[in-house]
Amino acid sequence: MNYLIILNDPPYGTERSYNGLRLANSLVKDEKTSVSVFLMGDAASCAVAGQTTPNGYYNIERMLKIVSSKGGKIGVCGSCMDARGLKPESLAPGTHRSSMDELTCWTNNADKVLVF
């Protein structure tokens, strides 16, 4: 099964990106499952490297690392990065600058698309 999860909210302040990544982390545990995560709008900030959070508080960068370490793909909307002044070198390992064309391809190949 191929899943595409699209995140729109910032990494902190709401729990939508957190909950979307919780689901992504659960889905990538199944070796027969393919997971792609696309970060757009304020969710582009989820991919910024070097996030430090208080002890006991979730860390979005760490959650993304789990997805990528299990073979998940993580794309960050290039236009959204530009609008927020995010440079490719500021992205966390396992994430990459992406595009609407790649999102289109992922959407066409997905069995299920989930939007948070």
C-alpha positions in Angstrom: 0.0 0.0 0.0 1.3 3.5 -0.9 0.5 6.3 1.4 1.0 10.0 0.8 0.7 12.3 3.8 0.5 16.0 3.2 1.2 18.4 6.1 0.2 22.0 6.1 0.7 23.3 9.7 3.8 24.5 11.4 5.9 22.1 13.5 4.8 23.6 16.8 1.7 25.6 17.9 -0.8 23.1 16.6 -0.7 19.3 16.7 -1.6 18.6 13.1 1.9 18.0 11.8 2.7 16.1 15.0 -0.3 13.8 14.5 0.4 13.3 10.8 4.0 12.3 11.6 2.8 10.0 14.3 0.7 8.2 11.7 3.6 8.2 9.2 5.9 6.7 11.8 3.4 4.0 12.5 2.8 3.2 8.8 6.5 2.9 8.0 6.8 0.0 10.4 5.2 -2.2 7.9 7.8 -3.3 5.3 5.1 -3.7 2.6 4.0 -0.1 3.0 5.4 2.9 1.2 5.1 6.3 2.8 5.8 9.7 1.3 5.4 12.9 3.3 5.0 16.3 1.6 5.5 19.5 3.7 3.8 22.6 2.3 2.8 26.0 3.6 3.9 26.5 7.2 4.8 22.8 7.4 7.9 23.5 5.3 9.4 24.7 8.7 9.1 21.1 10.0 12.1 20.2 7.9 14.5 22.7 9.4 17.6 21.1 10.9 18.7 21.7 14.5 15.4 21.8 16.3 15.8 21.9 20.1 12.7 21.2 22.2 12.4 20.9 26.0 12.8 17.4 27.6 9.6 15.4 27.4 8.3 17.5 24.4 8.0 16.0 20.9 10.6 16.9 18.3 9.4 17.1 14.7 12.9 16.8 13.3 13.4 13.5 15.1 10.0 12.3 13.9 11.0 13.0 10.3 14.3 11.2 10.8 12.4 8.1 11.8 10.3 8.2 8.6 13.3 8.7 6.4 15.4 6.0 8.2 12.7 3.4 7.4 12.6 4.3 3.7 10.0 7.1 3.7 10.4 10.0 1.3 10.0 13.5 2.6 9.6 16.4 0.2 9.5 20.1 1.1 7.6 22.4 -1.2 10.2 24.6 -2.9 7.8 27.6 -3.4 6.9 27.4 0.3 10.6 27.3 1.2 11.3 30.4 -0.9 8.4 32.3 0.7 9.8 31.5 4.2 13.5 32.1 3.3 14.4 28.5 3.9 17.5 27.4 2.0 18.2 23.7 1.0 21.2 23.6 3.2 19.0 24.3 6.2 16.9 21.2 5.7 17.2 18.2 8.0 18.9 15.0 6.6 16.4 12.8 4.9 14.4 15.7 3.6 14.7 17.4 0.2 13.5 20.4 -1.7 10.6 19.3 -3.8 8.1 20.6 -6.2 4.4 20.5 -7.3 5.5 18.1 -10.1 6.8 15.6 -7.5 3.7 16.0 -5.4 1.6 15.3 -8.5 3.6 12.2 -9.2 3.3 11.0 -5.5 -0.4 11.7 -5.6 -0.9 9.7 -8.8 1.0 6.8 -7.3 -0.6 6.8 -3.9 -3.3 4.4 -2.9 -4.3 6.7 -0.1 -3.7 10.5 0.4 -4.1 11.9 3.9 -4.0 15.7 4.5 -3.3 17.2 7.9 
